[in-house]
Amino acid sequence: MSFVDALHEILNDKLLLYVGVPLFLVLLVIEYVVDRKRKLGLYENKDMITSIAMGLFSLIVEFIPKVLFFMAFFYIYKANVFGLNEFMDRSHWWSWVILLFADDFAYYWFHRMNHEVRLFWAGHISHHSSVHLNFGTALRQGVGERLHKFFFWLWIPMLGFDPVMMFTMMSINLIYQYFTHTEFIRRMPSWYEAVFNTASHHRVHHASQARYLDRNHAGVFIIWDKIFGSFTPELDSDKPKYGLTKNIESNNWIYVATHEYSAIWRDVKRADKLMDKLKYIFYSPGWSHDGPDLRAKTLRNQVRD
């Protein structure tokens, strides 16, 4: 596989282009029509348009980082650091199984850090800015997070996985996650809920109640949240309310994509100490040098069942 051939294959992104996008649009239309007929209130037109605009904007912003990191992945892979390239060749079924877990592990930490580092949260917050959860919300991708996303995957080509395999698996992960953004799927069988990320688990992730904040960061496997202590089940007694702890009143997609960066800048300017300025950038959202601690972990600790 030459660099040019691999790059061409990545830029075409066949799996997402030919499978993902048509599937996304068909399911969105079906869910929208059912919502309108049953008057469920799951969709709001301006909100949906904003979500679609955010999805398109994120694809544009991601283009250059994707090419640059593809180059990095390619040369790391070619270095064959641990001599695993042949063992992990794409022709072996086991290499795809191992890559599925490796990719999802990388995604878990990328996603979790997007919630626990405010600078990263500024690039991810737009995905949580809708007060609705539907297939349209799934398209409301974070824009700024595209700039740092692929750092979390840099270790994977060292294990012998070529970059075409990696980007294919990222597309598979993304397609799977689309199905978790819905109210129509209530619960999967208990064995499935125990291992995999589901709509129920992901409703928790999008909820704004204190008990649900910064929980369930999984892509495909919910086991990562259970292993690393970030899992919370959906409670029938506390139906998720979607959005942010302080919702934004705008459907302007540029504002939706950038407002948290402006908020960070305002906080940095009003802090006198250099260390406090840095904390506003790198601590969790909700930290303050002169106000109440509104970080998710603090708010969760105040919840009593």
C-alpha positions in Angstrom: 0.0 0.0 0.0 1.5 3.3 -1.1 0.9 6.6 0.7 -1.0 8.0 -2.3 -3.3 5.0 -2.6 -4.0 5.0 1.1 -4.7 8.7 1.1 -7.1 8.4 -1.8 -9.0 5.6 -0.1 -9.3 7.7 3.1 -10.5 10.8 1.4 -13.2 8.8 -0.4 -14.3 7.5 3.0 -16.5 5.0 1.1 -18.1 3.3 4.1 -19.4 6.6 5.6 -20.3 8.1 2.2 -22.1 5.1 0.7 -23.6 3.5 3.8 -23.6 6.0 6.7 -25.0 9.1 5.0 -27.9 7.5 3.2 -28.8 5.5 6.3 -28.6 8.6 8.5 -30.9 10.6 6.2 -33.5 7.8 5.8 -33.8 7.1 9.5 -34.0 10.8 10.3 -36.9 11.3 7.8 -38.7 8.3 9.2 -38.3 9.4 12.8 -39.3 13.0 11.9 -42.5 11.8 10.1 -43.5 9.5 13.0 -42.8 12.3 15.4 -45.1 14.7 13.5 -47.9 12.2 13.1 -47.9 11.2 16.7 -47.2 14.8 17.9 -44.4 13.6 20.3 -42.5 16.9 20.2 -39.1 15.2 19.5 -38.2 17.6 16.7 -38.2 21.3 16.3 -37.5 22.6 12.8 -35.0 25.3 13.5 -33.2 23.0 16.0 -33.0 20.3 13.3 -31.6 22.7 10.7 -29.0 23.9 13.1 -28.0 20.3 13.8 -27.6 19.5 10.1 -25.6 22.8 9.6 -23.3 21.8 12.5 -22.7 18.4 10.9 -21.7 19.9 7.6 -19.5 22.5 9.3 -17.7 19.8 11.3 -16.9 17.9 8.1 -15.3 21.0 6.6 -13.2 21.8 9.7 -12.1 18.1 10.0 -10.7 17.9 6.5 -7.2 19.3 7.1 -6.6 17.7 10.5 -7.8 14.4 9.0 -5.2 14.6 6.2 -2.4 15.6 8.6 -3.1 12.9 11.1 -3.5 10.4 8.3 0.1 11.2 7.3 1.2 10.7 10.9 -0.7 7.4 11.2 0.9 6.2 7.9 4.5 6.9 8.9 4.0 5.5 12.4 2.5 2.4 10.8 5.4 2.1 8.3 7.9 2.3 11.2 6.5 -1.0 12.4 7.7 -0.2 15.9 6.7 -3.6 17.5 6.9 -5.7 14.3 3.1 -6.4 14.3 2.2 -5.1 10.9 1.9 -8.5 9.3 0.0 -10.0 12.3 -2.5 -7.1 12.2 -2.9 -7.2 8.4 -6.4 -6.3 7.2 -6.7 -9.8 5.7 -7.0 -11.4 9.2 -10.4 -11.4 10.9 -8.9 -11.1 14.3 -7.1 -7.9 13.4 -10.5 -6.3 12.9 -11.8 -7.6 16.2 -8.8 -6.2 18.1 -9.0 -2.9 16.2 -12.7 -2.6 17.2 -11.8 -2.7 20.8 -8.7 -0.5 20.4 -10.6 2.1 18.4 -13.4 2.2 20.9 -11.0 2.5 23.8 -9.4 5.5 22.1 -12.9 7.0 21.5 -13.9 6.6 25.1 -10.9 8.6 26.4 -11.3 11.2 23.6 -15.0 11.6 24.5 -14.4 11.6 28.2 -11.6 14.3 28.0 -14.0 16.4 25.9 -16.1 16.6 29.1 -13.4 16.9 31.7 -11.1 19.5 30.0 -12.8 22.8 29.4 -10.8 23.7 26.3 -11.9 20.4 24.8 -15.4 20.9 26.1 -15.6 24.1 24.1 -15.2 22.1 21.0 -17.7 19.4 22.0 -20.4 21.4 23.8 -22.4 22.1 20.6 -23.2 18.4 20.4 -25.0 18.8 23.7 -26.6 22.1 23.0 -30.0 20.8 21.7 -32.8 20.3 24.2 -34.0 17.4 22.0 -32.5 13.9 21.4 -33.2 12.5 18.0 -31.4 11.4 14.9 -30.9 15.0 13.9 -29.1 15.6 17.2 -26.6 12.9 16.2 -25.6 15.1 13.2 -24.9 18.1 15.5 -21.3 17.2 15.8 -18.7 19.2 17.8 -16.6 21.4 15.5 -13.6 22.5 17.6 -13.1 18.9 18.8 -12.0 18.0 15.2 -8.7 19.8 15.8 -7.6 17.6 18.6 -9.6 14.4 18.1 -7.0 12.3 16.3 -4.3 12.7 19.0 -6.1 10.0 20.9 -5.6 7.5 18.1 -1.8 8.0 17.6 -0.9 4.9 19.5 -3.0 2.5 17.4 -0.8 2.4 14.3 2.1 1.4 16.5 0.2 -1.9 17.1 0.4 -2.7 13.4 -3.0 -1.3 12.1 -2.8 0.6 8.8 -4.5 4.0 8.6 -7.1 2.8 6.1 -8.3 0.1 8.6 -8.3 2.8 11.3 -10.4 5.3 9.5 -12.8 2.5 8.4 -13.3 1.4 12.0 -13.8 5.0 13.0 -16.6 5.2 10.5 -18.1 1.9 11.8 -18.1 3.4 15.3 -19.7 6.6 14.2 -22.5 4.7 12.3 -23.2 2.6 15.4 -23.4 5.6 17.6 -26.1 7.2 15.4 -28.6 4.5 16.6 -28.1 5.6 20.2 -29.5 9.1 19.6 -33.2 8.3 19.8 -36.2 8.1 22.2 -37.8 5.4 20.1 -35.6 2.6 21.4 -36.3 2.2 25.1 -34.3 -0.8 26.3 -32.4 -3.6 24.6 -32.1 -7.1 26.2 -30.3 -7.0 29.5 -27.3 -8.9 28.2 -26.9 -6.3 25.4 -27.3 -3.3 27.8 -24.6 -4.8 30.0 -22.0 -4.9 27.3 -22.9 -2.4 24.6 -23.7 1.3 24.4 -27.4 1.8 23.8 -30.0 4.5 23.4 -30.8 4.2 27.1 -27.2 4.7 28.1 -26.7 7.6 25.7 -29.9 9.4 26.8 -28.1 9.6 30.2 -25.1 11.1 28.5 -27.2 13.9 26.9 -29.2 14.6 30.1 -28.7 17.8 32.1 -29.7 16.5 35.6 -26.8 16.4 38.1 -26.9 12.6 38.5 -26.3 12.2 34.8 -23.7 14.8 34.1 -20.5 13.5 32.4 -21.6 9.9 32.4 -21.6 7.1 29.8 -18.9 8.3 27.3 -18.9 5.0 25.4 -18.9 4.6 21.7 -19.7 1.0 21.1 -18.9 -0.8 24.4 -20.4 0.5 27.7 -17.9 -1.7 29.5 -15.3 1.2 29.4 -17.6 3.3 31.5 -18.1 0.5 34.0 -14.4 -0.2 34.2 -13.3 3.4 34.7 -16.2 4.5 36.9 -18.2 6.8 34.6 -21.3 4.7 34.2 -24.8 5.7 35.4 -28.0 3.8 34.4 -31.1 5.6 33.1 -33.7 5.8 35.8 -37.4 5.6 35.0 -38.0 7.8 38.0 -35.8 10.5 36.6 -36.4 10.9 32.9 -33.5 12.6 31.2 -33.9 16.3 30.3 -31.7 17.1 27.4 -29.4 20.1 26.9 -26.9 22.0 29.0 -27.1 22.9 32.7 -27.5 26.4 31.3 -29.0 26.2 27.8 -28.2 28.7 25.1 -31.0 30.5 23.4 -29.8 30.5 19.8 -30.0 28.5 16.7 -27.2 30.4 15.0 -24.8 27.6 14.1 -21.7 29.8 14.3 -22.7 30.9 17.8 -23.5 27.3 18.8 -20.0 26.2 17.6 -18.0 29.1 19.3 -19.8 30.4 22.3 -17.9 28.4 24.9 -14.6 29.6 23.5 -15.8 33.2 24.2 -16.9 32.2 27.7 -13.4 30.8 28.4 -11.8 34.0 27.2 -14.0 36.1 29.5 -13.1 33.9 32.5 -9.4 34.0 31.7 -9.5 37.8 31.4 -11.2 38.3 34.8 -8.8 36.0 36.7 -5.7 37.8 38.2 -3.5 34.8 38.9 -1.8 32.9 36.0 -2.6 29.6 37.6 -6.3 30.5 37.8 -6.2 31.5 34.1 -4.8 28.1 33.2 -7.4 26.4 35.3 -10.2 28.0 33.4 -8.7 26.5 30.3 -7.7 23.0 31.5 -9.9 22.3 34.5 -13.3 20.8 34.1 -16.2 23.0 33.0 -17.8 24.7 36.0 -14.6 25.4 38.0 -14.4 29.0 39.3 -11.8 30.9 41.3 -14.4 33.2 42.9 -17.7 31.4 42.7 -19.3 28.1 43.6 -17.8 24.9 42.3 -20.2 23.8 39.5 -18.1 21.0 38.1 -20.1 17.8 37.2 -18.4 15.7 39.8 -19.2 18.2 42.5 -22.9 18.4 41.4 -23.2 14.6 41.2 -21.8 14.3 44.8 -24.7 16.5 46.0 -27.3 14.2 44.6 -29.1 12.0 47.1 -31.2 9.1 45.8 
